[in-house]
Amino acid sequence: MMKHIKKIKIFIKLFFQKNSLDKIATLTGGDKKYGHSYIPIYEKHFKELQNKKISLLEIGVGGYDDEYSGGESLRMWSYYFKKSNIYGLDLFDKNLDLPKNVNVVKANQSNASEIEEFAKKCGSFDIIIDDGSHNPKDIISTFEILFHHLNENGIYVIEDTQTSYWPKFGGTISDSASRATSYFRDKTDGLNHSEFLDNKYVPNYYDINITNISFYHNIIFIQKGNNSNNSIFVKNGELSL
């Protein structure tokens, strides 16, 4: 009974704080607020989407193998994006008391076919957040699958990129394409593909469909959109200056 009353009180508080992600995060908890400093960055990138009907996917529900633990971020997103469908994907079965607009699906991020199957079944997304295994190999593989299922002008987020440097998580101190931070850093060149002095260069999918990559401490935001602007000074790989 006391648990039910506490839930009602939190719901009432959330109703009156629905426009502030920071205040919602304070009430729902989770390491995005308590541990990391992600909330102001999220609010900066997500504010214009708040009142739109979107589809959001977060990989990693939290709570590890505890069936009744986790879900703080999903609850936060459900109150911030009131008109939206929220999906959580996790390696473990979860039995959580979450809002009606939240669905939790069991899938293994390390299994590419499971990720692809889930994406095809659940449709396109406007926001995808990878807070899953934090293994660089999984981060890159998941991105290369799910970015194709991200809608035009959608946002793809990778959290906790510090693991890119930690061998315990599959990371490396060496600057190689297998390191997640290096992989996305290298994608920034594609933003300027029309400036390449190479008449044989063929823009790839990411060159054409990424318009912005924002790096912060331990978190990366990738904006999907039409990146087909022509150069002012380069034509057919030749500089006119």
Summary of the structure (lengths in Angstrom):
residues: 241
radius of gyration: 19.5
end to end distance: 75.3
largest distance: 75.3
contacts: 725
relative contact order: 0.11
helix: 40%
strand: 20%
